[in-house]
Amino acid sequence: MKIRNRNLDPERIADFESFRSGVLEQIVKNSPLSTLLHEIVKGIEALNPTMICTIVLIEDQKIRIGAAPSLPKIYNDAIEGVHIGPETGSCGTAAYTGSRVIVEDIDTSPLWRNYKDVALQVGLLSCWSEPIRISSEIVVGTFAIYHREIASPTEFDIFIISETADLVSIAFEKSITSTKLLESEKRFRDFFEKNSSVILIVEPLTGDIIDANESAVSFYGYTHEQITKMNIDFINLLNHDDHKKERMLALSENKSFFTFSHKLANGETKQVEVYSTPIHTHDRSLLYSIVHDVTERKIAEEKVNALLSEKEMILREVHHRIKNNMTILNNLLELQANSQENEAIRQSLKEATSRIKTMSLLYDKLYSGKFNQNLFLKEYLDPLSNEIISLFPYPVKLNSEIQNIKLNPEQLQAIGIITNELLTNSLKYARNTSHELEIQIKVWSEDGYFHLLICDNGSGFHLNQTSSENNGFGLSLVTMLTKQIKGELSFNGDSGASYRFKIPLQK
């Protein structure tokens, strides 16, 4: 960046620009800060041999000499460690106030009364000091120009002291940035090298392995030199094109988790899970990949899956036999019922047959897919109700309104038998020749419970008139099953039969 001459001597400006460019070049090359500070001081002194320059740094509110090659040691030792304040010479005051301080005569300046003796002793008579700020506006030091005579700064001197302070500020900023970068790189390197996880750094386009940590070297069985000369395709058994597609997905951050087969140096194959994410360097993007060996877990999973498949096969066989036995039992009871002349016995056997059918239907629903699964009540109750009604030879209007509530097998079995008992009772005793029989089944959930309502438009009943010939046993069975699933039952027979259940939902 060119410096505006502001009507100053063009030749002197050109000399300063040349000096400044040389310093900036060294800053870009990351020269050490101490070297840069000395180069700046010596360069300004070379531009004007009457000047004696110094750069002091401020640490913990104290002065520390940064660069002062032309000042006597006795003087540097005297100001080293001095606390900055409102009357601590030119540099200490400039650092404290954050403003330029011009002292033309050290001997008479109140700012120097505690420090002038050593300054005068070494022949320093004037001192101008400029604060050095970094971008955060923090004062990190000062740049000062001394003379061996009482002197006031010219316009060019002000230009020099101001521009030099800015140049030092740039050097400070670059040094801070470089230090932070080095610290960050060291932390990354320490994390990378000492991490117990297997880590690879891969060039996504070519698949070249750029780096590998100690854990990776140990895992794959290659030396660090060998593995960092390899392409990832030599390790990864996925074909080249498919693997490159996966790397591109990781680079674009559309996918970060992968499962691969990796080949070790000894020829052994390992199943691995890879978590891969892009990291950006100054000139390219790389993939930072953490590799986990999951071979043993995969083997264990395969064994578990094999055992589960075997268990499922055995269970299917068991359930098939149970279902067949239920069918046989149902057929036997039907044969026995049909062969009975006693109507009461025949009805009892038919009721038992109906209960077995109810249990068989539930069993078929529960074990047609996964075993011991919960089931939506609607998927069970609708076909069950239609099956029960189809056993009777006269028309029935069924109004069904069942919410899709999922219940466990124990609840489903109880609800199924309860529904069978109550529907059968309605179909047997509620029919009236004056109007069509209507039965309503309604299920809904509320406040952690589900409610079941079963009612008909029949003649109703009186509790004290129930007996084994009508619904006495059935009602006892319903009451027992309700208690078994921790439910509550209320019923009314004044205008048709109405049964209401309140049952807790189980998680």
C-alpha positions as CSV (number, residue, x, y, z in Angstrom):
1,M,0.0,0.0,0.0
2,K,1.5,3.3,-1.0
3,I,1.8,6.0,1.6
4,R,0.4,9.4,0.8
5,N,3.1,12.0,0.9
6,R,1.0,14.7,2.6
7,N,3.2,17.4,1.0
8,L,6.4,15.9,2.6
9,D,9.7,15.5,1.0
10,P,9.1,12.9,-1.8
11,E,12.7,11.5,-1.6
12,R,12.4,10.9,2.2
13,I,8.9,9.4,1.7
14,A,10.3,7.0,-1.0
15,D,13.1,6.0,1.4
16,F,10.5,5.2,4.1
17,E,8.3,3.3,1.6
18,S,11.3,1.1,0.6
19,F,12.1,0.4,4.2
20,R,8.5,-0.3,5.0
21,S,8.1,-2.7,2.1
22,G,11.2,-4.7,3.2
23,V,9.7,-5.0,6.7
24,L,6.3,-6.1,5.4
25,E,8.0,-8.8,3.3
26,Q,9.7,-10.2,6.4
27,I,6.4,-10.1,8.2
28,V,4.8,-12.1,5.4
29,K,7.7,-14.6,5.7
30,N,6.8,-15.1,9.4
31,S,10.1,-13.7,10.7
32,P,10.3,-13.8,14.5
33,L,8.8,-10.8,16.2
34,S,12.0,-10.0,18.1
35,T,13.9,-9.9,14.8
36,L,11.3,-7.7,13.2
37,L,11.4,-5.2,16.1
38,H,15.2,-4.9,15.8
39,E,15.0,-4.5,12.1
40,I,12.4,-1.7,12.4
41,V,14.4,0.2,15.0
42,K,17.7,-0.1,13.0
43,G,15.9,0.8,9.8
44,I,14.4,4.1,11.3
45,E,17.8,5.0,12.8
46,A,19.4,4.4,9.4
47,L,16.9,6.8,7.8
48,N,17.9,9.5,10.3
49,P,21.2,8.9,12.2
50,T,20.3,11.7,14.7
51,M,17.5,9.5,16.1
52,I,17.9,6.8,18.8
53,C,14.9,4.5,18.6
54,T,13.3,2.0,20.9
55,I,10.3,-0.3,21.0
56,V,9.0,-1.1,24.5
57,L,6.4,-3.8,25.2
58,I,3.8,-3.6,28.0
59,E,3.3,-6.7,30.0
60,D,1.2,-6.7,33.2
61,Q,1.2,-2.9,33.1
62,K,5.0,-2.9,33.2
63,I,7.6,-1.8,30.7
64,R,9.7,-4.5,29.0
65,I,12.4,-3.6,26.4
66,G,11.4,-5.0,23.0
67,A,14.2,-3.5,20.9
68,A,16.7,-0.8,21.8
69,P,20.0,-1.7,20.2
70,S,21.4,1.9,20.3
71,L,20.4,2.7,23.9
72,P,23.0,2.2,26.7
73,K,22.5,-0.9,28.8
74,I,22.4,1.1,32.0
75,Y,19.4,3.0,30.7
76,N,17.6,0.0,29.4
77,D,18.1,-1.8,32.8
78,A,16.8,1.3,34.6
79,I,13.4,1.4,32.8
80,E,12.9,-2.4,32.5
81,G,10.0,-3.4,34.8
82,V,8.8,0.2,35.5
83,H,5.0,0.4,36.1
84,I,3.3,2.6,33.5
85,G,1.4,5.6,34.8
86,P,0.6,9.3,34.3
87,E,4.2,10.5,35.1
88,T,6.5,7.6,34.0
89,G,8.5,9.3,31.3
90,S,7.4,9.5,27.7
91,C,6.9,5.7,27.0
92,G,5.2,4.9,30.4
93,T,2.9,7.9,30.1
94,A,2.0,7.2,26.4
95,A,1.2,3.5,27.2
96,Y,-0.9,4.6,30.2
97,T,-2.9,7.3,28.4
98,G,-3.0,5.7,25.0
99,S,-1.9,9.0,23.5
100,R,1.2,10.4,21.8
101,V,3.6,12.0,24.2
102,I,6.1,14.7,23.0
103,V,8.8,15.7,25.5
104,E,11.1,18.2,24.0
105,D,13.3,18.7,27.1
106,I,13.6,15.8,29.5
107,D,15.4,17.9,32.1
108,T,12.4,20.2,32.6
109,S,9.4,17.8,31.9
110,P,7.3,16.8,35.0
111,L,6.8,13.4,33.3
112,W,10.5,12.7,33.7
113,R,11.3,14.0,37.2
114,N,11.7,10.5,38.6
115,Y,13.6,9.1,35.6
116,K,15.6,12.1,34.2
117,D,18.8,11.4,36.1
118,V,19.6,8.2,34.3
119,A,18.5,9.7,30.9
120,L,20.6,12.8,31.3
121,Q,23.5,10.6,32.5
122,V,23.6,8.8,29.2
123,G,23.0,12.0,27.2
124,L,19.3,11.7,26.3
125,L,17.7,15.1,26.2
126,S,14.4,14.6,24.4
127,C,11.9,11.8,23.8
128,W,8.8,11.4,21.6
129,S,6.7,8.3,22.2
130,E,3.7,6.8,20.2
131,P,1.4,4.0,21.5
132,I,1.3,0.8,19.6
133,R,-2.2,-0.7,19.3
134,I,-3.5,-3.9,17.9
135,S,-6.8,-4.2,16.2
136,S,-8.7,-4.7,19.5
137,E,-7.4,-1.2,20.5
138,I,-5.3,-2.6,23.3
139,V,-2.0,-0.8,23.8
140,V,0.7,-3.4,23.6
141,G,3.7,-1.1,23.6
142,T,5.2,2.1,22.4
143,F,7.6,3.3,19.7
144,A,9.9,6.1,20.9
145,I,12.5,8.4,19.3
146,Y,15.2,9.9,21.5
147,H,17.6,12.8,20.6
148,R,20.8,13.8,22.3
149,E,19.6,17.4,22.1
150,I,16.5,19.3,23.0
151,A,14.3,18.8,19.9
152,S,10.8,19.4,18.7
153,P,9.4,17.0,16.0
154,T,8.9,18.2,12.5
155,E,5.9,17.2,10.3
156,F,8.0,14.4,8.8
157,D,9.0,13.3,12.3
158,I,5.4,13.0,13.3
159,F,4.8,11.0,10.1
160,I,7.7,8.7,10.9
161,I,6.7,8.0,14.5
162,S,3.0,7.4,13.5
163,E,3.7,5.2,10.5
164,T,6.3,3.2,12.4
165,A,3.9,2.5,15.3
166,D,1.4,1.2,12.7
167,L,4.1,-1.0,11.1
168,V,5.0,-2.4,14.5
169,S,1.3,-3.0,15.1
170,I,1.1,-5.1,11.9
171,A,4.1,-7.1,13.1
172,F,2.4,-7.7,16.4
173,E,-0.9,-8.8,14.7
174,K,0.9,-11.2,12.4
175,S,2.9,-12.6,15.4
176,I,-0.3,-13.1,17.4
177,T,-2.0,-14.8,14.5
178,S,1.0,-17.0,13.8
179,T,1.3,-17.9,17.5
180,K,-2.4,-18.9,17.7
181,L,-2.1,-20.8,14.5
182,L,0.9,-22.7,15.7
183,E,-0.8,-23.4,19.0
184,S,-3.9,-24.6,17.2
185,E,-1.8,-26.8,14.9
186,K,0.0,-28.2,17.9
187,R,-3.2,-29.0,19.7
188,F,-4.6,-30.7,16.6
189,R,-1.3,-32.6,16.1
190,D,-1.3,-33.8,19.7
191,F,-5.0,-34.8,19.5
192,F,-4.3,-36.5,16.2
193,E,-1.1,-38.4,17.2
194,K,-2.1,-39.4,20.7
195,N,-5.7,-40.3,20.0
196,S,-6.5,-43.9,20.8
197,S,-8.9,-44.0,17.8
198,V,-7.7,-44.9,14.4
199,I,-7.5,-41.7,12.3
200,L,-6.7,-41.2,8.7
201,I,-6.5,-37.9,6.7
202,V,-7.5,-38.6,3.1
203,E,-7.4,-36.5,-0.1
204,P,-11.1,-36.9,-1.2
205,L,-10.6,-36.5,-5.0
206,T,-7.6,-38.9,-5.4
207,G,-8.1,-41.1,-2.3
208,D,-4.4,-40.6,-1.3
209,I,-3.7,-41.1,2.4
210,I,-2.1,-37.8,3.5
211,D,-1.5,-38.8,7.2
212,A,-2.2,-41.5,9.7
213,N,-1.8,-41.4,13.5
214,E,0.0,-44.0,15.6
215,S,-3.2,-45.9,16.3
216,A,-3.8,-46.3,12.5
217,V,-0.2,-47.5,12.0
218,S,-0.7,-50.1,14.7
219,F,-4.1,-51.2,13.5
220,Y,-3.3,-51.6,9.8
221,G,0.2,-53.0,10.4
222,Y,2.1,-50.7,8.0
223,T,4.8,-48.2,8.9
224,H,3.9,-44.5,8.9
225,E,6.0,-44.0,5.7
226,Q,4.3,-47.0,4.0
227,I,0.7,-46.0,4.8
228,T,1.2,-42.3,3.8
229,K,2.3,-43.4,0.4
230,M,-0.8,-45.5,-0.1
231,N,-4.2,-44.8,-1.7
232,I,-7.2,-45.6,0.4
233,D,-8.4,-48.0,-2.3
234,F,-5.6,-50.3,-1.3
235,I,-7.1,-50.7,2.2
236,N,-10.8,-50.2,1.4
237,L,-12.4,-53.2,-0.3
238,L,-15.2,-51.2,-1.8
239,N,-14.7,-50.7,-5.6
240,H,-13.0,-47.5,-6.7
241,D,-16.0,-45.7,-8.2
242,D,-18.4,-46.4,-5.3
243,H,-15.8,-45.4,-2.8
244,K,-15.1,-42.2,-4.5
245,K,-18.8,-41.4,-4.5
246,E,-18.9,-42.0,-0.8
247,R,-15.9,-39.6,-0.3
248,M,-17.7,-36.9,-2.3
249,L,-20.7,-37.3,0.0
250,A,-18.5,-36.8,3.0
251,L,-16.7,-33.8,1.4
252,S,-20.1,-32.1,0.7
253,E,-21.2,-33.0,4.3
254,N,-24.3,-34.9,2.9
255,K,-23.1,-38.1,4.7
256,S,-20.7,-38.6,7.6
257,F,-21.1,-42.3,8.7
258,F,-20.0,-45.2,6.5
259,T,-19.5,-49.0,6.9
260,F,-16.6,-50.6,5.0
261,S,-14.4,-53.7,4.9
262,H,-10.7,-52.8,5.4
263,K,-7.8,-55.0,4.6
264,L,-4.8,-55.1,7.0
265,A,-1.1,-55.7,6.1
266,N,-1.4,-59.3,7.2
267,G,-4.3,-59.9,4.8
268,E,-6.9,-60.0,7.5
269,T,-10.2,-58.2,6.7
270,K,-11.8,-56.0,9.3
271,Q,-15.3,-54.6,9.4
272,V,-15.1,-50.9,10.2
273,E,-17.4,-47.9,10.8
274,V,-15.9,-44.7,9.6
275,Y,-16.9,-41.2,10.7
276,S,-15.6,-38.8,8.0
277,T,-15.8,-35.0,7.9
278,P,-14.1,-32.4,5.8
279,I,-11.3,-30.2,7.2
280,H,-10.1,-27.1,5.4
281,T,-6.4,-26.2,5.1
282,H,-5.2,-23.0,3.4
283,D,-5.0,-24.6,0.0
284,R,-7.4,-27.6,-0.1
285,S,-10.0,-29.6,1.7
286,L,-9.2,-33.0,3.2
287,L,-11.3,-35.8,4.9
288,Y,-10.7,-36.4,8.6
289,S,-11.7,-40.0,9.1
290,I,-12.1,-41.8,12.4
291,V,-12.1,-45.5,12.0
292,H,-13.7,-48.0,14.5
293,D,-13.1,-51.7,14.3
294,V,-16.5,-53.3,14.7
295,T,-15.5,-56.8,13.5
296,E,-16.2,-58.5,16.9
297,R,-19.5,-56.6,17.2
298,K,-20.6,-57.7,13.7
299,I,-19.8,-61.3,14.5
300,A,-21.7,-61.1,17.7
301,E,-24.6,-59.5,15.9
302,E,-24.6,-62.2,13.3
303,K,-24.7,-64.9,16.0
304,V,-27.6,-63.1,17.8
305,N,-29.5,-62.8,14.5
306,A,-28.9,-66.5,13.8
307,L,-30.2,-67.4,17.3
308,L,-33.2,-65.1,16.8
309,S,-34.0,-66.7,13.5
310,E,-33.8,-70.1,15.0
311,K,-35.9,-69.0,18.0
312,E,-38.5,-67.5,15.6
313,M,-38.6,-70.7,13.6
314,I,-39.2,-72.7,16.7
315,L,-41.9,-70.3,18.0
316,R,-43.6,-70.4,14.6
317,E,-43.8,-74.1,14.8
318,V,-45.1,-74.0,18.4
319,H,-47.7,-71.4,17.5
320,H,-48.7,-73.4,14.4
321,R,-49.3,-76.5,16.6
322,I,-51.2,-74.5,19.2
323,K,-53.4,-73.0,16.6
324,N,-54.1,-76.5,15.1
325,N,-54.9,-77.8,18.6
326,M,-57.3,-74.9,19.1
327,T,-59.0,-75.8,15.8
328,I,-59.2,-79.5,16.8
329,L,-60.6,-78.6,20.2
330,N,-63.1,-76.2,18.6
331,N,-64.3,-78.9,16.1
332,L,-64.6,-81.5,18.9
333,L,-66.7,-79.2,21.0
334,E,-68.9,-78.4,18.0
335,L,-69.4,-82.2,17.3
336,Q,-70.1,-82.7,21.0
337,A,-72.6,-79.9,21.0
338,N,-74.4,-81.1,17.9
339,S,-74.7,-84.6,19.3
340,Q,-76.3,-83.4,22.6
341,E,-80.1,-83.7,23.0
342,N,-80.0,-81.6,26.1
343,E,-80.5,-78.0,25.0
344,A,-78.8,-76.5,28.0
345,I,-75.7,-78.7,27.6
346,R,-75.6,-77.9,23.8
347,Q,-75.8,-74.2,24.5
348,S,-73.0,-74.4,27.1
349,L,-70.8,-76.3,24.6
350,K,-71.5,-73.7,21.9
351,E,-70.6,-70.9,24.2
352,A,-67.3,-72.7,25.0
353,T,-66.7,-73.1,21.3
354,S,-67.3,-69.4,20.8
355,R,-64.8,-68.5,23.5
356,I,-62.2,-70.7,21.9
357,K,-62.8,-69.1,18.5
358,T,-62.3,-65.7,20.2
359,M,-59.0,-66.8,21.7
360,S,-58.0,-68.4,18.4
361,L,-58.7,-65.2,16.4
362,L,-56.6,-63.1,18.8
363,Y,-53.8,-65.7,18.7
364,D,-53.8,-65.6,15.0
365,K,-53.6,-61.8,15.0
366,L,-50.9,-61.7,17.6
367,Y,-48.6,-64.3,16.1
368,S,-49.1,-63.8,12.4
369,G,-46.2,-61.3,12.4
370,K,-43.7,-60.6,15.2
371,F,-44.2,-62.6,18.3
372,N,-45.5,-61.1,21.5
373,Q,-46.3,-57.8,19.8
374,N,-48.8,-55.2,20.9
375,L,-51.7,-54.9,18.6
376,F,-54.2,-52.1,17.6
377,L,-57.5,-52.9,19.2
378,K,-59.5,-51.9,16.1
379,E,-57.6,-54.5,14.0
380,Y,-58.8,-57.2,16.4
381,L,-62.2,-56.1,17.6
382,D,-63.7,-55.3,14.2
383,P,-63.2,-58.8,12.7
384,L,-64.1,-60.4,16.0
385,S,-67.4,-58.6,16.3
386,N,-68.3,-59.4,12.7
387,E,-67.4,-63.1,13.3
388,I,-69.6,-63.4,16.3
389,I,-72.6,-61.7,14.6
390,S,-72.2,-63.9,11.6
391,L,-73.0,-67.0,13.8
392,F,-76.6,-65.8,14.3
393,P,-79.1,-66.2,11.4
394,Y,-80.9,-62.9,11.7
395,P,-80.0,-59.3,10.7
396,V,-78.1,-57.2,13.2
397,K,-77.0,-53.6,12.8
398,L,-73.5,-53.1,14.3
399,N,-72.4,-49.5,15.0
400,S,-68.6,-49.7,15.6
401,E,-66.5,-46.6,16.6
402,I,-63.1,-47.8,17.8
403,Q,-60.1,-45.6,18.2
404,N,-56.8,-47.0,17.1
405,I,-55.4,-47.8,20.6
406,K,-52.5,-50.3,20.9
407,L,-52.8,-52.8,23.7
408,N,-50.7,-55.7,25.0
409,P,-51.7,-59.4,24.5
410,E,-53.1,-59.7,28.0
411,Q,-55.5,-56.8,27.6
412,L,-56.5,-57.9,24.1
413,Q,-57.3,-61.4,25.3
414,A,-59.5,-60.1,28.1
415,I,-61.2,-57.5,25.9
416,G,-61.8,-60.2,23.3
417,I,-63.5,-62.6,25.7
418,I,-65.5,-59.8,27.3
419,T,-66.7,-58.7,23.9
420,N,-67.6,-62.2,22.9
421,E,-69.6,-62.7,26.1
422,L,-71.5,-59.5,25.9
423,L,-72.2,-59.6,22.1
424,T,-73.4,-63.2,22.5
425,N,-75.7,-62.2,25.3
426,S,-77.1,-59.4,23.2
427,L,-77.6,-61.6,20.2
428,K,-79.3,-64.3,22.3
429,Y,-81.5,-62.2,24.6
430,A,-81.9,-58.7,23.2
431,R,-83.6,-59.5,20.0
432,N,-87.1,-58.0,19.7
433,T,-89.5,-58.6,16.9
434,S,-90.8,-55.1,17.0
435,H,-87.5,-53.5,15.7
436,E,-84.2,-54.5,14.3
437,L,-81.5,-55.3,16.8
438,E,-78.7,-52.7,17.1
439,I,-75.5,-53.2,18.9
440,Q,-73.0,-50.4,19.6
441,I,-69.3,-50.8,20.3
442,K,-67.3,-47.7,21.1
443,V,-63.7,-47.4,22.3
444,W,-61.9,-44.1,23.2
445,S,-58.9,-43.0,25.3
446,E,-59.0,-40.3,28.0
447,D,-56.6,-39.3,30.8
448,G,-54.4,-42.5,30.7
449,Y,-57.4,-44.8,30.4
450,F,-59.2,-46.4,27.5
451,H,-63.0,-46.8,27.7
452,L,-65.1,-49.6,26.2
453,L,-68.8,-49.2,25.8
454,I,-71.0,-52.2,24.6
455,C,-74.7,-51.7,24.5
456,D,-77.8,-52.8,22.6
457,N,-81.4,-51.6,22.1
458,G,-83.0,-54.7,23.6
459,S,-85.4,-55.1,26.5
460,G,-82.7,-54.7,29.2
461,F,-82.4,-56.8,32.3
462,H,-82.6,-56.7,36.1
463,L,-79.5,-57.8,37.9
464,N,-81.5,-59.9,40.5
465,Q,-83.0,-61.9,37.7
466,T,-79.8,-63.1,36.2
467,S,-79.1,-66.9,36.3
468,S,-77.0,-69.6,34.7
469,E,-79.6,-69.8,32.0
470,N,-79.1,-66.3,30.7
471,N,-76.1,-64.1,31.5
472,G,-75.2,-65.0,35.0
473,F,-72.0,-67.0,34.3
474,G,-71.1,-64.7,31.4
475,L,-71.3,-61.6,33.6
476,S,-69.2,-63.3,36.3
477,L,-66.6,-64.1,33.7
478,V,-66.7,-60.5,32.4
479,T,-66.3,-59.2,36.0
480,M,-63.4,-61.5,36.7
481,L,-61.5,-60.5,33.4
482,T,-62.1,-56.8,34.1
483,K,-60.4,-57.2,37.5
484,Q,-57.6,-59.1,35.9
485,I,-56.7,-56.1,33.7
486,K,-57.2,-53.7,36.6
487,G,-60.3,-52.2,35.0
488,E,-63.6,-50.9,36.3
489,L,-67.1,-52.1,35.1
490,S,-70.4,-50.4,35.3
491,F,-73.6,-51.7,33.7
492,N,-77.2,-50.8,33.3
493,G,-80.2,-52.8,32.1
494,D,-83.0,-50.3,32.3
495,S,-83.2,-49.5,28.6
496,G,-81.3,-52.1,26.7
497,A,-78.1,-53.7,28.1
498,S,-75.2,-51.2,28.5
499,Y,-71.8,-52.1,29.8
500,R,-69.0,-49.5,30.3
501,F,-65.4,-50.4,31.1
502,K,-62.6,-48.1,32.2
503,I,-59.2,-49.7,31.9
504,P,-55.7,-48.2,32.5
505,L,-53.5,-47.9,29.4
506,Q,-50.2,-49.8,29.9
507,K,-46.9,-48.7,28.4
